[in-house]
Amino acid sequence: MSKETIFSPTGQPTTERSPTNTSAWKKKRATVIKEETHCHICLEEVDKTLKKPDPMAAQVDHITPSALGGSDSRENLRLVHALCNQKRSTKPIDEVRAIPAPSQKWF
């Protein structure tokens, strides 16, 4: 996965997040929402008709968080619920993903 270099207004490389109000970001966000159906974190279906501030509204999450140097490339973006995205923050996905407990075997 390639990493996009972001530059500050002074021309210096930076790790600051890229703006989410640009037309390029809006196109990427729309593509993710169109192509995916389930939350990358909780694995449940996302109701795309819900709008914020609904906690189950669709959002787009960075697999490698932008705060940790992740890019806005399509390969790094996944569909999530707003609440799941908030709970995850910059934690690794495995720390917040709901993993079902193994079934018990009764003999």
Secondary structure, 3 states (H helix, E strand, C coil): CCCCCEECCCCCEECCCCCCCCHHHHHHHHHHHHHCCECCCCCCECCCCCCCCCCCCEEEEECCCHHHCCCCCHHHEEEEEHHHHHHHCCCCHHHHCCCCCCCCCCC
